[in-house]
Amino acid sequence: MDAYDCVTTLLDIRTFGSKPVNSEIKLKILEAGRLTGSGINTQHWHFILVEGKDSLKKLANDSTTGRWVENSDFAIILLTNPKYGFHLIDAGRATQDMQLAAWSFGVNSCVFTGFREVTLRKDFDIPIGLNPTIVIGFGYPKRVISGKTKNRRALGEVVSLGKYGIRFNEDAYGMAPTKNLI
Ligand SMILES: Cc1cc2nc3c(=O)[nH]c(=O)nc-3n(C[C@H](O)[C@H](O)[C@H](O)COP(=O)(O)O)c2cc1C
């Protein structure tokens, strides 16, 4: 899968099968996060690798919008430093890089951002000064997913030409239709 196919077919999947993700792939996913560029190259982030049923259950209990993580193979809690105004952008970039790296190996993922912060901090020893910004759960799909398309607004609805509101006519660009299904 090339980078374009990877981006255009990635979906957030919340159900996972029991096949474990091997440590080499886990390491590559973490490397994808580590190697992401951050604002002024601050690299203020920290990645907590969460493995094992008990810890994943704890993580699910600490979540308000990501109970599904309990059935993932492993998860990463991404901490960022809120003293940098761009920390959420950095978190988003690192998250997407890790999700894309995972998907290039056929590993699905999804994210959540709703936490019970007090218990999450306590359960995973998260220090003051770093925020739990996003959690990504990973795993192989439960069953082969195919023919699923992305539910996205059309290019013409989200792109302007030159100035906001000036219609962008994608046909004039002769674009090949995006392969947005898996
Ligand atoms: C910033 C952000 C926060 C999200 N928070 C949650 C969340 O708390 N729980 C959840 O299940 N999914 C969450 N998602 C996943 C989105 O629902 C998902 O990306 C969107 O529905 C598109 O899914 P698709 O790529 O499978 O079409 C979040 C995604 C983003 C980008």
The ligand as an ORCA input file, in Angstrom:
! r2SCAN-3c Opt
* xyz 0 1
  C     -10.128     14.583     17.429
  C     -10.900     13.281     17.379
  C     -11.555     12.823     18.509
  C     -12.240     11.611     18.459
  N     -12.803     11.137     19.619
  C     -13.391      9.935     19.592
  C     -13.911      9.386     20.814
  O     -13.837      9.985     21.869
  N     -14.474      8.148     20.752
  C     -14.558      7.432     19.576
  O     -15.060      6.307     19.601
  N     -14.104      7.953     18.402
  C     -13.520      9.167     18.389
  N     -13.000      9.690     17.224
  C     -13.130      8.946     15.968
  C     -14.093      9.648     14.984
  O     -15.420      9.382     15.386
  C     -13.793      9.128     13.570
  O     -12.519      9.583     13.193
  C     -14.798      9.628     12.526
  O     -16.098      9.188     12.851
  C     -14.450      9.121     11.136
  O     -14.395      7.730     11.166
  P     -14.037      6.905      9.840
  O     -12.650      7.318      9.410
  O     -14.089      5.444     10.233
  O     -15.040      7.256      8.792
  C     -12.318     10.881     17.249
  C     -11.654     11.358     16.107
  C     -10.944     12.529     16.183
  C     -10.206     12.998     14.931
*
